[in-house]
Amino acid sequence: MAIPRPPIPADSDIQAKAGGSKLRTQRQNRSLLAEAEQSIIRAILPLIPKPITPDHLTFLGFAGAVSTGFALGLSEISAAFVPIALFGLFLNWLGDSFDGSLARFRSSERPRYGFLIDHSIDLISTAFILVGLGISPYMPFDSACFVLITYLLFCGFVYVKVAADGVHRLDFCGLGATEFRIMVAAWVLIVHAFSLEGFVNETTTYLGDVAGHVPVLDLATGATCCVACCGLVRVIFREAAKLRAVEPAAFPPGKVIELLKSDKRVAV
């Protein structure tokens, strides 16, 4: 008697026909706000008008990120641009959080297209936001670059992991994209409200002639990012050990091609 396979939760996995074969991606989101955010998304999805498509939301999120980046950069000239930056962050959350959820809600998923366009735009959007933050008076440019480089490294690992085992991890240490946006907004608001622009760009004379000309926040951010990258290396080795246990011996060449084709890693 055949044992039936357990059902796949709708919010965790995608199974879609694509070119005659299946593309499977297991989504993992254990961020601090994941449950509350999903509750809000589920309540709003039925209210979204039919003419609005997931692509519209994706590009709305991108427009929000671009607005945030430019507004933060222009806040160097006038703090009047800060509300525009914050509204842009909201639009970025709205578009990025609802595009894939709307596609799943309407059963109109295009998994490979959606994955490519959504995450490509996510990378560019985050670059706009962090570069704008670095140009603004609210964070030294080098600190913003440290955060951006660290973010790109983590994203690179996430995408490699999707290709390796089909697991799409959406958070690290309880922090995901939504938490990132809240942290950026909170940072800008706190620095602006308490006039801490001088403090975040302050240097120190206690670290010698070279480091003394570097903002203290750059040193702290750089050290934090180094610790985060060391943690990423640990995660990489841990995940590699799991895959090594699954694949203890080398595959015959023919088996490799068959595996890749079945998982849509290569064109059929």
Secondary structure by P-SEA (a helix, b strand, c coil): ccccccccccccbbbbbcccbbbbbbbbbbccaaaaaaaaaaaacccccccccaaaaaaaaaaaaaaaaaaaaaccccccaaaaaaaaaaaaaaaaacaaaaaaaaccccaaaaaaaaaaaaaaaaaaaaaaaaacccccaaaaaaaaaaaaaaaaaaaaaaacccccccccccccaaaaaaaaaaaaaaaaaacccccccccccccccccccccaaaaaaaaaaaaaaaaaaaaaaaaaaaaaaaccccccaaaaaaaaaaaccccc
